[in-house]
Amino acid sequence: MPPSIASPFRRPLLARALDALLPPLCFACAAPTAAHQTLCPDCWRRVTFIAPPFCAICGAPFEIPVGADTLCGQCIAAPPRYAKARAAVLYDETSRGLILAFKHGDRTYPAPALAAWMKRAGGDLWDEADFIIPVPLHRWRLFKRRYNQAALLARELGDLTGKPVLVDALLRKRATAQQGHLSRKQRLKNVAGAFGLNEASRAHLKDKTVMLVDDVLTTGATVNECARILMKGGAKAVYVLTLARTRGMA
């Protein structure tokens, strides 16, 4: 198996043994729960899971009933490079704390549960996906954080779906500024030219459909640039799957 492909992995035996010995707790608030890798009823009720109706391309939720093929204004005005994007939950006050703890606070243990939400959100897109590819971190940010949250989710999704994961198919060629407070225009400029293709992965991508994985979709600037690189590298289509997304793409 080429080094750029990570086969689905299994949780170490020690981790499973600890799960059996330690009392199950909600991974958001640490309240007692009936099972591991779950939310307590109060936290579950506060999470907004995304369900139809939503934009047929970017998955932005609509507040009124619309047809399944309806597009949002942003996708009509500026169609993205990717074919479709889906997300598990709405990025709001409840999910923000959970995601930031997972992303920056070393709280990686909910990854299997979060990936299970994402697998369900991907729906029938999984039928066409050949590979899973995570959005990469720059090496210096990876060194500082010690893990790439998108890669953790991608690996768990590989385990759940049986799809191979091209862990390093995309490269972050230069460090970019944190995008949390940038406008859409600033984000587009920030990520322009920031990504490249690992040439060792090019042969695997030719005429294949990719499931691109990231944690949060906001303006779509990052995944759009990654999709452009993957399509230029020979991919037939790129789908995007994120844990959360904002309501709009402004």
N, C-alpha and C positions, 0 to 999 in steps of 0.2 A: 504494500500500500504506500503510495507516495507520501513524503513527510508533510505535505501541505494539507492532507486529509486527516481529520480526527474522527475515528470511528466512535459510535456511541459508547459512553463509558458507564460503569456501574459504581454506585456509591460503595466506598470501602466497608468491609465487614465491621470494623470498629465503629463506624458512624451508625450503622444499623443497630448494633448492640447498644450504643448509647441511647438511641431513640427508644429502645425497649425499656431501658432502665430509668430514664428521666421522665418526669411528668410532662404531658403535653401542654404547651402554652400557646396562646395567640401570638403570631409572629408580628403583630402590629402593636399590641398594648401589653403583652405578657400575662393577660388574664388566663385562668385555667380553661382548657378546651377538652373536648371529648377525644380528639385525635391529634397526632402530630401534623405539621404543615397545613394548618387551617387557621382561619380567623374566628374569633369569638362572635356570637350573634350580634352584639352591638357594633363591632367593627365591620362585619359583613354587610349590615344594613346601610352603613355610611358609604361604602364603595359603590361608585356608579359604573356598572358594567355596560359596555357599549353594545347595543343591539339595533337592528333595523328599526326605522329607516335611516340610512346614511348615504353619503355620496358614493356612487358606484365606483369611482376611481380612488379618491383619497380616504374614504371612510369617515369623513366628518359627519357627526350625527346631525340630523335634522330635527327640529322641534315640532314639525307638523307632518302628517302622513303624506308621503310622496311615492311615486312609482319606483320600482327597484332599479331602473336605469337612469334615474335623475342624477345630474351632476351639480356640484356646488358652484358658486360664481367664480371662485378662484381657479378651479379646474377647467372651467369654460374659457376663462380669460387667458390662462397660462397653463396648458396641459403639462403635467410633470413628465419626467423621463421614465419613471417606473410605470408599470401597467396598472397595478392596484396596490393600495395600502390598507391594512387593517390593524386595529389596536384592541386590546382587551378591556381597558378601563379609561375613564375620563381623567385627565390630569387636573385634579382639583385639590382642595385643602386636605382631604382625607388621604388620597393616594400620594400627594406630594411628600408628606413626611415619611411614608413607607419607602418610596423610591429613593429619596435622598439618603436615608439610612442604609439602603442596599447599595447605593452608588458610591457614597463617600464615607460611610460609617462602619465599614468592615462587617456589616450584618448581611453576610452572603447566604446564610442558611435557608432563607425562604425561596431560593432560586428554583427548586423543583416545583413548588406550588405556583410561583409566578409564571413559570414556563407552561404549566398545565393550563393556566388561564389563557395564555397566548396561543397554545395549540388549538384550543376551542375557538378562539377568535379567528384563526386562520381558515377554518371551515374547509370548503372544497378547494381552496387554493393549494392545499397540500397534495391533491391528486396530481397536479402538474409540476410541482417543485422537484427538481433533481438534486439540488444542493442547498445547504444552509450556509450563509456567509455573515459573520458579524461585522458591524462597523468597527474599525480599528481605533485604538488609542495611539497617540504618538509615544515613542519609546520613553521619553522623559516623564510623561504623565503616567505611563504604565509603571515605571520604576517608582514613582512617588506613591501611587495608589496601590500597587502590588497586584492588581487584578483588573481585567477589563470586564465590566458588568455585562456588556453585550455578548462577549464571548462565553461567559458563564451561562447566560440564557440560551445561546445558540447550542451549546453542548447539551444542556438539559433537553432542549427541543429535539436534538438528534437522538437522544436516548428514548424520547417519547414516540417519535415518528419513524425511527429507523432510517432517516435520511442522513447521508454523510455530510459532515461539516468541514468546509474549507476554512480552517481557522485563520490562515494568513494569506488568503487570496487577495485581499486589499491591504495596502500599506498607507500609513499616514506619513507623507513625505515631509511635512513641516508642522510644527506646533501651531495651534490656533488659539485665539483668545476664547475664554469662557463665553458662552453665548446666551446665558440666562437673561441678560439685560440688553441684548442687542436687538435692533429693529430688523425687520425682514430684509431690507436692503443691506444692512450691515452684515447680517448673517451670510447672505449670498456672496458678498465680497470676502468675508472671513474664510469661507471654505473653498473658494475658487482656487483650483490647482493644488489643494492640500492633500489629495489622495492619488494613489497610483496603483497599478496592477502588479502583483507578483508574477513575473514572467513564467515561473515554474507552474503556475496555475492556469495559464492561458489555454493549454490543450484540454483541460477538464471543462472549461466554460463553453467551448464552441457548440453553438446551437442548443444550449441547455437553459432551463428555466431556474432562476436563482430566487431563494427566499432570503432577503436581506433583513437582518435582525438588529434592532437598536432598542434602547430603553424608552425614550420619549420622542414623539413626533410633535413638533411645534410649527415652524414655518415650512418644514420639509427641505430646507436648504442642504443639510448634510446628506440625507438619503438620496436626494435628487442628484447631487454631485457623485455619490457612490454609484448610483444607477447608471449615470453617464459613462463612468469608467468601465463598468462591467459590460455595458452594451458595446462600447468601443472595443473591448477585449474579446468580443465574440458571443456573448450571451444572447440567447433568443428573446428572453423576457426577464424582467426583474419585478418581483413582488416584494412589498415591504411589510414587515410585521413588527410592531412595537408593543411594549407592555402597556404604555399609556399614550394618550394624545390630547392636545388641547382641543377645544370645541371648534375653533376655526383655524385658518392658516394665514392670518394676517401678519 
